[in-house]
Amino acid sequence: MPKKIAAGNWKMNGTRASLPDAMAIAATPAGDCAVVLCPPATLLSQMGTEGLALGGQYCHPNASGTHTGDISAPMLADAGATYCITGHSERRADHGESDADVCAQTEAAWSAGLVAILCIGETLAQREAGETLAVLTAQLNGSLPNGATAENTVIAYEPVWAIGTGKVASPDQVAEVHDALRAQVGPEMSLLYGGSVKAGNAAELFALENVNGGLVGGASLKAADFAPIITALAAS
Ligand SMILES: O=C[C@H](O)COP(=O)(O)O
């Protein structure tokens, strides 16, 4: 059985004033679900809380070196992370990260003992052109290194047009993609959906056979918003 995972991506949000929210999220009963928070790197070492796994939002392919402003997978692990997001569409767009870059980052995460949460997703133009499954397959093939297992990798399907827009993909759209991904990655790897997941739509999404949790952005920042999502996953 794939592990159920509620992952929160805080993106470039959060200061020490947010730590009480992290503690409240950690205290939320989660049943057999893993709860993962990916805060800004500045908060990682201060967030170590029982019941909460931590993740980075990105890692450089190298372990160290002359890369001003960057962060490596061993640094994330040293700060308490056990997961790392790779290939988020905001980084693919803002930093020009290619599938090959994401592949190298994912290998770096594994080398540091981190579980990669590898993100793939189509744009609205690609969906409207009927290219969704082809685009996702190409991204998966290009950015998932050889050696991926259910222990070192989680796949997050995040349609770019649904991120931070309030436009959640319909259950039929999510099911079509997740069923296709399941056929590609095997029965054990966790498949998360991300894109405007909220308390009001979480139960419907998590009821889908091949949705094993969510990668949640905006609704993970406050415990009052994220806790019902965790509860919905635990009940699924
Ligand atoms: O990593 C999280 C996703 O980008 C989803 O963000 P969102 O829940 O704010 O739409």
The ligand as an ORCA input file, in Angstrom:
! r2SCAN-3c Opt
* xyz 0 1
  O       3.407     22.931     -3.725
  C       2.215     23.233     -3.632
  C       1.458     23.617     -4.782
  O       2.146     24.471     -5.613
  C       0.024     23.972     -4.557
  O      -0.115     25.290     -4.094
  P      -1.591     25.800     -3.707
  O      -2.145     24.768     -2.764
  O      -1.379     27.127     -3.061
  O      -2.369     25.867     -4.976
*
